Amino acid sequence: MAGSERSGAEFADPHLFSGCAYILTASSETPRAAINGIEALVGLLGARAIWLDADAHDRMVAAVSHLPQLLATALAAMIGRRPEREELVNLAGGGYSDMTRLAASQWTVWRDISETNADNLARELENLTQALTEMRDALEHDTTKDLENLFDIANANAMKTRQKRVKQFSN
């Protein structure tokens, strides 16, 4: 679970996999020697081998990898379609830049992913739509307690994710 929005040899990073999850799948027929060999290779890359079955992989990465890509793309496209897009981009700060970094990814990378994992992506987009609807409803009905609760949940999860990333890269 590593990568960048940039592609090409000039953006190669020898530490790309350091501390990152490297998801592996195997069948019951996969020889033990092959499993041991790939785990050793993943370790040499500095990554952590995580074994999942193919369905679990597709379901989980739809939530934590593919959905962020779609969210960044949707946000950048939404702003890019607005008549005042130039003014908006001129006003944008680090938050917008951080949120849309993935939108610079090439479609050629995401075409196959969107086709082969469409059901899981659609399910995660529905989950996101529900979360956004919950936020909109809290704003429309002036229920700041509901919005505060969403912020608290999000903050705790974001902090846990950041701590995990810092720990991975400090090892």
N, C-alpha and C positions, 0 to 999 in steps of 0.2 A: 504494500500500500504506500507507494512512493511515486513521485513524478513531478512534473512541472508543466506549466502552461506553454513553455517554450519547447521547440523541437529542433533537431538538427545536431550534428556533431559538435558544432561550436558551443553548444550548451551542455555538453556532457559533464557529469559530476561524479567523480570517483567515490564520493561518500553518499550517493543517492539513497542507498538502502540502509545506511547506518541507523540502527535502533528501530527500524520500521518493521511492521508486521509483513511477513511474506507468506501468503496463503497458498497452501498446497492441498491438492486432492489426490486421492488414490482409490483404487478399487480393491476388492478383496483378493484379486489375482495379482496385484502389484507385488513383485518380489521384495522381500525384506532388505536385500542388498541395495536395491534401487531407492528404497525409502531412506536407508541410512546414508546413501551417497548424496541424495538431494538435500537432506538435512545438513550434512557437512558443508555442502556448497553454500547453502543459505547462511550458515554460520560464518563462513569465510567472507561473505559479503557484508557481514555486520548486522544482518537482519535476524528477526525472530521467526522461526518456522511455526505456523499455526495450521493445523490440519482441520479441514472442514469438508463435508460432502458438497458436491457441486450445487445442489439446491440451496443449502444454507449459505454458501458463498454468494450466489446470485442474489439472494434475499437480503443479506447483510450489506453487501457492497452497494446495493441500490440505495440504501439509507445513508451510508456514511461517505460514499465516494461519488456515485452517479447523481444523486439528488443535489448535492452542493454544486455540481457542474451545471445542472439544469437551472437551479436557483440563480446562480451568477449570470448565466446566459439570459434568463428571463428579465432580470433587473437591468442589465446593460441594454438589452433590446428594447425594453419599455422606455428607458431614457432616450435611446437612439432614435426612436420613432416620434418623439415629441418635437413640435415645431421649434421650441426654445432649447433644443438639445445642446447647442454650442454654449449658450449661457449657463446651462446646468452643469456641463462639464467644467467650465471655467470656475464655477462655485464649489465644485466637489472637493472634498478633503480626503483624508486618509481612510475614513470609514467606507466611502464609496469605492475608493481604489482597492481596499482590502476585499470588500465584498464582490467586486467584479474581476478580480485577478484571473479567476478560472475562465472567464468569458473570452479571454485571449486564446484559449485552446482551439486547435484546429478541428473542424468538423470531421475530417477524415479519421481522426482517432475515435470520435464518438459515434459515428454512423453505425458501425458494427455493434457497439455496446447498446445503443438505443434499439436496434432491431432484435438482438438476441436476448435482451433482458427487459423487453417492453412491459410485460405483465407486472413484474416487480417494481419497475419505475412508475407505472401508472398507479399502483397501490401506494407508493411513497408520495407521489404528487397529491393523491387524495388525502393522505395524512397531513401533508403540509397545508393543503387547502383548508382542512379542518382547524389547524392551529392558527392560520391567518384569519379565518372567520371568527374564531374565539377572540382574537385580539381586536378585530374590527368591532365586534359586538361589545366588548368591554369599553372601547372608545366611544361608540355611539350611545351607549347607555350610561356613560359616566360612572362605570363601576371600576374605579381605580384599584380596589382591592383585588379584583380578578386579574387586572393587568400586572399589579405588583406580584401576585402569585406566579404568573408566567415568567416574569423577570427573575424571581427567586429561583425557580426551577432551572431556567436557562443559565443563570449565573453559576449555580452549583455545578451543572454539567460542563459548562465551558471551562471553569476552573479545574475540574477533574481532568478534562482533556488536555489542558495546557500543562498541568503538573506531570501527566503521563509523558507528554512530548519532551519536557525538560529533562525528566529522568532518563528517557531513552537516549537523548543526545549527550548526557553527561556520563554515561557508562562507557 
